[in-house]
Amino acid sequence: MVVIQCYSGWRPNELLNLKLENINLEDWSFTGGLKTDAGINRTVPIHSRIQPLVREKYDVAASNGDEYLFQMTYYRYNHLFEKVRKTLELNSNHRLHDARVQFVTMAKKYNVDEYAIKYLVGHAINDITEKTYSKREFSWLREEIEKIR
């Protein structure tokens, strides 16, 4: 789950709320989001590095008749994360939200377009030219997210 977060930028709750019906395995995209107008109902390409993970989770959930990609509450996800963090003796300051921070950090490192990052993580775009007059195709978002290695 953390790896999927690191390559998609979803907030932990957004990841947990991804319904199978909003995952398109033909064009490899997720649609979901919470919290803000910019974040709700956004479509994010599924990075090629996590496609096998998403496919595996999707197939398991579908075969079990589940509605969501992950059958877990935020509380349970956090509990498992803390257990792994302690077992691996990782820094106690790490939190579930760190995977989202990692996504943005990697995107910046690999020169993903600033506006692509904002769209992918569901942040508002205040630049009037970009927000109003730039019409980007989904293929552009896919090209941008694939810059992350």
C-alpha positions in Angstrom: 0.0 0.0 0.0 2.8 2.4 0.9 4.5 1.7 -2.4 1.3 2.4 -4.3 1.0 5.7 -2.4 4.6 6.6 -3.2 3.9 6.3 -6.9 0.5 7.8 -7.0 0.4 10.6 -4.5 -3.0 9.6 -2.9 -3.7 10.7 0.7 -4.0 7.6 2.9 -7.8 7.9 3.1 -8.0 8.5 -0.6 -6.2 5.3 -1.3 -8.4 3.4 1.1 -11.5 4.8 -0.6 -10.6 3.7 -4.1 -13.5 1.6 -5.5 -12.8 -1.1 -8.0 -15.4 0.6 -10.3 -13.0 3.6 -10.4 -9.9 1.7 -11.4 -9.5 1.3 -15.1 -7.0 -1.4 -16.0 -7.3 -0.8 -19.7 -5.9 2.8 -19.6 -4.2 2.2 -16.2 -5.9 5.0 -14.2 -7.5 5.5 -10.8 -10.3 8.0 -10.2 -11.0 9.2 -6.7 -10.0 11.8 -4.2 -11.2 13.7 -1.1 -10.9 16.9 0.8 -10.8 19.8 -1.7 -12.5 20.8 -4.9 -9.2 20.2 -6.7 -8.8 16.8 -5.1 -12.3 15.3 -5.5 -12.9 13.0 -8.5 -9.5 13.4 -10.1 -8.1 10.8 -12.5 -4.5 9.7 -11.8 -2.4 7.5 -14.1 -1.2 4.3 -12.5 2.6 4.4 -12.8 4.1 1.4 -14.6 6.1 0.5 -11.6 3.0 -0.2 -9.5 0.7 -1.7 -12.2 1.5 -5.3 -11.1 0.7 -4.4 -7.5 -2.6 -2.7 -8.4 -3.5 -5.6 -10.7 -2.8 -8.1 -7.9 -4.9 -6.2 -5.4 -7.6 -5.5 -7.9 -7.9 -9.2 -8.8 -8.0 -10.3 -5.1 -10.6 -7.8 -4.3 -12.7 -8.6 -7.3 -12.5 -12.4 -6.6 -13.7 -11.7 -3.1 -16.6 -9.6 -4.3 -15.2 -6.5 -2.5 -16.1 -3.0 -3.5 -12.8 -1.4 -2.6 -9.2 -2.0 -3.7 -8.2 -2.3 -0.1 -10.5 -3.7 2.6 -9.1 -1.7 5.5 -9.9 1.2 7.7 -7.6 4.1 8.2 -7.1 2.9 11.8 -6.1 -0.6 10.7 -3.8 0.8 8.0 -2.1 3.0 10.5 -1.8 0.2 13.0 -0.1 -2.1 10.4 2.1 0.8 9.3 3.2 1.4 12.9 3.9 -2.3 13.4 6.1 -2.5 10.4 7.8 0.8 11.3 8.7 -0.6 14.8 9.7 -4.1 13.5 12.1 -2.5 11.0 13.3 0.0 13.6 12.5 3.0 11.4 12.4 6.5 12.6 9.4 7.0 14.9 8.5 10.2 13.2 7.3 8.4 10.0 3.6 8.6 9.4 1.2 7.3 6.7 1.2 10.7 5.0 5.0 10.4 4.4 4.3 8.3 1.2 2.5 11.4 -0.3 5.4 13.6 0.7 7.7 11.0 -1.0 5.7 11.2 -4.2 6.0 14.9 -4.4 9.7 14.8 -3.5 10.4 12.2 -6.3 8.3 14.2 -8.7 10.3 17.3 -8.1 13.6 15.3 -8.3 12.6 14.0 -11.7 11.4 17.3 -13.0 7.7 16.5 -13.2 5.8 19.6 -14.3 4.7 21.7 -11.3 1.1 21.8 -12.5 1.1 18.1 -13.2 2.2 17.5 -9.6 -0.6 19.8 -8.3 -3.2 18.0 -10.3 -2.0 14.5 -9.4 -2.1 15.3 -5.6 -5.3 17.3 -5.8 -4.0 20.7 -5.0 -5.6 23.9 -6.3 -4.0 25.6 -9.3 -4.3 29.3 -8.8 -2.4 30.4 -11.9 -5.2 31.8 -14.2 -3.5 30.8 -17.4 -2.9 27.2 -16.3 -6.2 26.8 -14.5 -8.4 28.4 -17.2 -6.7 28.4 -20.5 -4.5 25.3 -20.5 -6.3 22.1 -21.5 -4.1 19.2 -20.8 -4.6 15.7 -22.2 -4.5 12.6 -19.9 -1.5 11.4 -22.0 0.4 14.4 -20.7 -0.2 13.4 -17.1 0.9 9.9 -17.9 4.1 11.2 -19.5 4.8 13.4 -16.5 4.2 10.7 -13.8 6.4 8.2 -15.7 9.3 10.5 -15.3 9.5 9.3 -11.7 12.0 6.5 -11.3 
